[in-house]
C-alpha cells in the first residue's frame, strides 16, 4: 500500500479488537496441513505466485474446520474482473500460494454437525462474500458488511468498519481459500449457500454468486427510474448486465463508455438498443455525453475500477504509490451528470485517490453513492425466482467461453489483455465434477495457442 495513509492506519489499528473470521490464519501455500482433509486427498487449485503470475497447482483438499462448514465439489467457477486486481498485486495482503476465486457453484459433499438446512447431494450456488447470518447487518441481509467474517485490522483501519470476508480475495478480506479449485470449504453453509432447483442450468445459476446480484445492486442502490438516461463506464460482464438491468428498470437510454471496441460491439449484439462511446477515439467523454444527452445524464454508473488511470498525472501517482486508485473516471462522471444526478460506484476501489472534484459534488448537489460489495443474499432469491426462472434475464448472454480449470493460467493472461481475437467476457470454468454444457451455452474449448 506504499505509504498512503500510513499515519492514519497506525493510529486506528489499535482501536478495534480482532474479528472472529471463521478461518483466520489460513495462508502460505495452498491449504495448510492443519486445515487439510485427514485422508491426504489432493486437489487442483489456482494459486497466486506473485504479481501477474498464477498457476494451477496440486494442494490439499480442505476439511471441515467449524461446525457450520460444508465441503463443496466445485462444478463451476469463473474469473472476475476484480480478480485481475489480485493478479496485478493491486490488492494488499496477498500471499504467495493463496488460492484464488470468489464465484462458484457445486455439489455438497459433506457438512458439519451444526448445519441444519444444507445436506450432502444438494446442488448449490455460493455467495462470494461470507455472512455469519446473525450480526446486525446479516439479519438485514446486508451480507457484504458482516461483522464476524473478516479479521483484517488493516481493512478496519482504512474503512472504519470490517467489511465481510470474501472467498479467495486476499488476507485483506479474511484470508479464505478460494473457489478456483476442485473443492472448497464453505463457511456458515446454511447462510452462504443457495439450493438450486433442477430446472436451472449450471450456466444460469453460477453467476448468482456475484455478477448478477452485483450488477443488480448497482442499478437498484443508485436508483435507475422510468425514463432515465444512464451512462455506464466499463463494458465488461458487470457493465453489460448493469445495462440489462437498467433497461429492465425503465431507463429510456443507456450509453456505454469503454475503450475496447470489441466489448462495445459485443454489448450492442446482446442489447441492440444500447448506445456506445469508444473513449480512446474522442477528446472528452463529458463533452461527448453532453452532445448525446443535453443537460447531462440522470445516472452515471462506474463498472470499471480505480486501478486504471487515464491522465499522465494519475499514472505517475499510482505508479510511485502516492495513491491506490485513480479519480479520472469519477471526475468524468461528475462532469457528465446533471445537477442532483446520481453516481454509483461498483467498480473496485480499495484505498485512496487524489484530485477528486469534490467542489462539483457539493456545488451541484450530485449524489455520490458507494454501492459497496453487493449484498448478494438481499437479492439472489428474487433474481432466481422472478427473473432467471421466468426467462426475463438470461446469464448466457455474457458467457463467451467454457474452459477446463487446468487452463486458468492462460485464462488470466488472456483475460488481462482483453484482445479482440480472444473475445473473453464471462468464462465458465469447468472441473472434473462439471456437467456437460447446456443448450445455448458455449462448448468446452481450449485457450492454448
N, C-alpha and C positions, 0 to 999 in steps of 0.2 A: 504493500500500500504506500510505498515510499514514505514521505514524512507528512502526508496530508492529515491535518487534524490531530497530529500526534499528541500534542499537549492536552487537547480536549479528551482524547481517548484515555490517556494516562489518568486524567482526573476522574473520569467516570467509571473506570474499570472496577474500582473497589466499592462502588455504591450499591451493587446488586449481588445477591447471593447466586451461587451457581445454580443452573437449571437442573431439571430432572430428566434429561433426554434418556430415552429407553436404551440407547446403545452407546452412551458416551464412552469414548476411548477406543472404538474400532478404528484402526488406522494401519499404517505401514503397507505391506504388500498383499493386496487381496484380502482374504479372510484370515485373521489371525487364528492361531491354533486353538486358543481358548473359546473361540466363537465358532469353531468348525464342527461339522457333523462327526460324532464319535466313530462312525463306521469307516471314516477315512475316505469317503466318496469325494470325487473331484468334479469340477465343472469348468466350462469355458466362460470367460467374462472379459469385458473390455476394461482395461486399466490405463490410468493416466501415467505417462512416463516422463512428463516434463512438457515445457512449452512446445506446442504444435506437434506433439508426439503421443500416440496411443498405440496399444497393441492388444490382440486377443491372446489371453494367457490362460494357462491351467491353474486354477486355485481351488481351495477347499470349498465344498458345498456348505452353506450355512446351516446352523441348527437353531432350534427354538431356544431363546435366551430368557424371555419373560413369559409369564403365564398367558398373556394376551396375544402372543405371537401366532403367526401361521407361516408355513413354508409353502411357497408357490412354485410350481413348474411353469416357467415362462413360455407362453405360446405366441406372444407378440410383443415387441418393443419397438423403439424408434429413436431417431436422432432429432433433437430440437435445436432451433436457432440459438437458444440460450446455452446449449451445450458447447457451442463454439467459444463462449466467453471462458469456459473452463479450459478448453483446448488451447486457447491463446494464453492462458495463465493470467487472465484479466480479473479473475475472482480470487480473492485472497484465501489463504489457509488450505490450498491444495497440497496433498502429499503424494509422493511417488507411490504407485500401486493402488491408489483409490479406485474403486470400481465405479464407473460412470453410469448414467442413465436414470431418468426420473419418470418415464412413462412406460407402463407395462400392463399386460393382462395375462391370465393364465388359469391353471387348474390347481385347486388347493390339494396339497399332498398330505400335510399333517397340521394339526392345530394344537395350541397349548391348552392346559386344563381349564383356564378361565374363559375360553372362547365359547360363546353361547349360541350365536346365530349362523356363523360360518362353519361349514363342515367339509371334510375331505370329499373330493369329487366335484365340488362346486366350481362352476366356470365364473370367473370374477374379473373385473377391471379395478385397478387401484388408483386412488388419488395420489398425485405426485407429491403433495405435501402431507405431513403426518400430523394427525389430530388425536389428542388424547380422549376427546369426547366429553370431558367433564369440566374443564376450566370455563371461565366466564365467557370467553369468545367461542369456544367449541359448542357450548349449549345453544348459542345463537346461530350455529352453522357458519361462523366466520372462521373456518378452519385454518386459514392462512396465518392467523395471529395466535395460534395455540401457545399457551404459556409454559407447557411442560415438555415439549419435544425437541428443544434446541438449547444446548448448554453453552453456546458460544458467548463468552463475556465480551468479545470484540464486537459482535453484532449488537449486543445490548448497549454497549457504549456508543456506537455510531448512530443507532436509531432511537435510543431512549426506551427500547422495548425489545423483548426477544420475539422475533418472528418464528413461525413454525419451522420444524425440521423439514428438510426436503430430501427425498431419495437421491443418492448419488450426486450430491451437489456441494461437495467440499465440507470441511470442518467448520466453516463459517455458517453452515446450515445444519449442523448437528453431527456430521461425520458418518452418515448412514451409507452402508454399502449399497450400490446402485443396481439397476434393473436391466442393464445391457449385459445379460447373463442368462445362463440356463436355469438357475434357481435364484430366488430372492426371499429374504426374510421380511415379512410384512408385520410391522409393529401395530398393536391395537387393531387386530384384524377385524373385529366386529364393526369398528368405526370406519376404517380406511379402505374396505373392500366392498364393492357393489356386485351382488349376484346378478348375472345376466340371463335373460330369457333365451330359450333355444332359437327363436326366430331371428335373432340379431346376429349378423355375421361378425367374425373377429375384426374385419377391417372397419366395420361401422361402430364397433364397440371400443376399440383400443384408444381412440382419441378423446374419449370421455375422461381419460386420465389427466389431460392438460389442455390441449389445443382448443377443443370445442368449448369447455367452460371458460377458458381464459379469454377467448375472443368474444364470447357472450358477455362476460363481465365487463369487458372494455366498453361495449355499447350500452349495456344496462346501467353500469355505475356512472359513466359520464353523462348519460342521458341523450339518446337519439330519439327524436319525436317526429310525428307525422309532418311531412313537408320540409324537413331539414335538408340543408346542403352540407355534406360531410366530406372532409379531406382525411385520407389515411396515408401516413408516412410509413412505407415498408410493405412490400407485397410478397413477403414470404407466406408460409402457411397461416400464421396468425393474422396477418393483414388481409389475406384472401378471405378467410372465414369471417373476419370482422366486417368486411364489405357485405358478405352474405347476410349477416345478422342485421346490419344497418338497413338494408332494403326490407328485410322482414319486419323491422320495427317502424317502417313507414317513411324512411328517408326518400326525398324526391330525387336527389342526385348524390352520387358518391364518386369522388375524384381520387384516384390512386397515384401516389408520388413515389417513384423509385428511380434508380439509375441503371437497373438491369433490364434491358429491353425484352428479353425472353420471358421474364417474370411478368412484366406488364402485358405481354401478348398472351401468356397463359391465363392471367386473370380475366382478360377480355374474352377468351374462349370459353371460360366457365361461367362468367357473369357478363353477358353481352352488353347490358346497359351501363356498365361501369365506364367512366372516363379516365384517361391516363395522362400523366406527365412524366417524361424522362428528364430528371433534373440535370443530367450531365449535358444536355443539349440547350439549356436556357441559362440566362444570366441570373435571374432571380425568381425563386419559387413564389414568394409572396406577390410579386408583381404579376406573375403569370396567373396566379389564382384570382387576383383582383380583376383581371380581364375576364376570366371564365365565370366568376361569381362576384359581380359588382357589389360593393358593400362588405364583402368578406364572408367567410364560412360561418355557419352556425356552430359547427363542431369540428375540432381537429383531433385526430386520434394517432398517438405515437405507437407504432408497432415495429420499430426498428431496433433501438437500443442506443445507449450513450457511449458505446465503445468506438463509434465510427465518426471521428471528426471530419469536417469539410474544409474549414479555413486553416490557413497555414499556422496561425497563432495557436489554435486549439490543438493542432497536430503536434506542435512543439511542446506545449504544456502537458499533454497526456504522455508524450514520449519521455520527458525528463521527470515526470512524477509530480508536477505541480497541481494536477487534478486527476481524478479517476475517470470522469465522464465528461463528454463534450456537451456544451449547451447549444451547438449550432442548430440542430434540428428543432429544439424547443423554441429558439428565437425565431425561426422561420414560422412556426405555428402561431406564436404570439402575434406576429405581424400579419398573419393570414386570416385570423378570425375577426368577426365584427365585435364592437363593444358589447360587453356582457356575454360574449361567446364562451364556449366550454372547450377545454383542452384536457384530454385523458391520456395518462402516461401508463402504457402497458409494457413497452419495450424495457429491457432490463437496465436499470441504473443502480450502481452498487455503493457509490460513495459521494464524492464532492465534485462540483463543477464551478467554473469561473464565468464571468461575463454574462450571466443571465439577465435578460432585460426586465428586471423587477419593476422598474418605473412604469413600463407599459401595462404590466399586470394590474398595478394599483390604479393608474390613471384611467384606464378604460374598463375597469370592472370585470376583467377576464377571470373566469373560474378555472384555476389550475388544479386538476384532480389527479392524485396518485391512485391509480386503480389497484395497486398492490398486487401480490400474487393472488390470482383469483381464488376465492373461497369455493373450491370445487364442490364440496358437499352441499352448498347452498343451492346449486343448480342442477347437478347431474341427473337426478331422478326426473325432474321436469323436462330436461332436454331429451333424455332417453324416451320417456313415455309420450311426450307431446310434440316432439319434433322428429326424432330418428325413426321410431316405430311407425308413425303415420306417413313417413316419407316426405315431410316438409323440408328436411335437410338431408343431404347425403354426403357423409365424410369422404366418400370415394373421390369427390371432385378434387381433393388436394393430394391424393396418393399418386405419385408418379412412378414409383419403383417398388419392387419387392426383392430383397436380397437376403442371403444367409448371414447369420451372426458372424461367421468366420471372416466376412469381408468388411468388417467395421473399420479397420484401419484405412482401407481405400475409401470408404464412405466419408469418414471425417475429412480426409484431404480434399476430396472432390466437392463435398458439401460446402467446404470453406471457400473454394474457388468460385463457385456459382457460375461455372462455364455453361454457355448455351448448348454445347454439344452433349453435356451430361443431363441438363434439364431436370435437376433434382429438386423436387418440392418435398412433400412428406413421404418418407420411405417406411414401408412396413418391413421390419427386420424379423426374420423367421429363425426359430431354433429347432432342435431335433424333436421338440414336442408339438410343433405347429401343425395345424390342418392345412390342406391344400387351399390355394387361392379360391375365393368365392367369385361368383359371376359379377362382372363389372369392375373387378379389381385386377391390377397387373399380375402377371405370372412371375414366378421366381426367375431371376436372371442374375448375371454376373457383372460386376463393375470392373473387373480386371481387364486391362488392355491386352 
